[in-house]
Amino acid sequence: MAKLKLDLHDIYNKGKKIDDALNEVIEEALENRIKMVEIIPGKGSGQLKKKVIRFLEQKHIKQQYHRIEKDSKNFGRLFVHFKH
C-alpha cells in the first residue's frame, strides 16, 4: 500500500508552513489515490500534534479523508486514512 509521510520537525514553529505542508500532503494523497498519510509532529509538548489535529478536524478538510489514527506505540505520530 502506498503511503505518504510528512515530518514536521523542521517547521514545528512556523504555523503557516505547517498548514501549507498539511494541505499539500492531503492534496497529493487525493490526486494519487494514496490510502494513508503518516504525519510526524514529534513528541515535544504535544502542541504541534494538537495543531495538526485541529487542522485535520476543520470541516472542509475532514470531508476529504476517512479517519485519523493515533499511533498507540508512538505519541509523536498520526496516520490519516483515505477511502478512494
N, C-alpha and C positions, 0 to 999 in steps of 0.2 A: 504494500500500500504506500502510495506516495505521501510524503509529509513535508510540510514547510516548517522552518524553525526561525524564530525571531528572538534574538538575545538582546535585551535592553540594558545590559550592564554599562555600555559606553555612553548611553544617553539618558541615564537614570534621572538626571536633574534638569532635563530640557523638555518641559511639558508639551510644547507644540511639536517637537520632533517625535516624541513618543506617540502622539495622536496620528501624525503622518505615517509613521512606521506601521502602526496597527492597521490603519486604513489600507495601506499598500499591501500588507500581507493577506488581509481578508480579500481584497480585490483579486490578488494573484491566485488565491485558493479557488475563488469562484470561476475565474477565467479558465483555469487549468483543471477544473473539476477535482481538486485535491480534497481528500476526505478529512485530513486532520492538520491543524497548525499547532505547533508546540511553541509556547511563549514563555520566555525565561526572564521574569522580572528580578530574579535573585532573591536572596533571603532578606538581608538588611532589616529595616524596621518594619517591613510589611506595607509601608505607604505606597510604594510603587505597584505592588500587587493589587492593593485596593484601587489605585487609579486605573489599572488595566481592567479590573472587573467593572468599575463604574463606566468605563468607555464601552465595554462589551455589552453592558446592560442598557445602553441607550436604545430607544425603540427602533430607530432606523437601522441600527447595526444588528440588533438582536434578531430581526427578521431574516438576516442573511445566513445565519448558521443554525445548527440543530441544538447543540448543548455545550456547556463548559464542564470540563472535568478537572478537578483539583488533584494533583498528584499526591497520593497519600504517603509516599515514601520521600518526596522532595518538596518541601514547603515552597521553594522558590521556582516552581514550575506549574504551568497550566496547559491544558490541551483544549483546543476549540474544535469541535466535531461538526462536519458539514454533511448534509444529505443532498446528493445531486441526483 
